[in-house]
Amino acid sequence: MTRRFGITLLASFVLAVVTLAAVFAHPGHEHKVLGTVTMAASDHVMLKDKEGNDVTLYITKDTKVLKDKKAMKVEDIQTGMRVVITAVTEKEKDKEKTMAKVIELGAAAATK
């Protein structure tokens, strides 16, 4: 009986943590996106994240691009590069757009 209560309590705690994580992922909060660039343009970058999902993040005039903590240009983002992007989701009319605040460039992904 005590063991079942402990498992139920643990499951409830895990559910609460997951629910809170979902709540804090709503628009206006920063979050990190890790992945490999599949396409880069002057106004947006597309990447495949760690789970294999396609993600589009929009670039603004305030977006900073860094490599090894040194300033780079948006034009330096290349297909195949690994990136860590600090982003914030903003609501525009009835749509949500994920805006890149900082794009940290890494090495090119290993080829298979």
Secondary structure, DSSP 8 states (H G I E B T S, - for coil): -HHHHHHHHHHHHHHHHHHHHHHTTSTTSEEEEEEEEEEE-SSEEEEEETTS-EEEEEEEEEEEEEETTEEE-GGG--TTEEEEEEEEEEEETTEEEEEEEEEEEEEE----
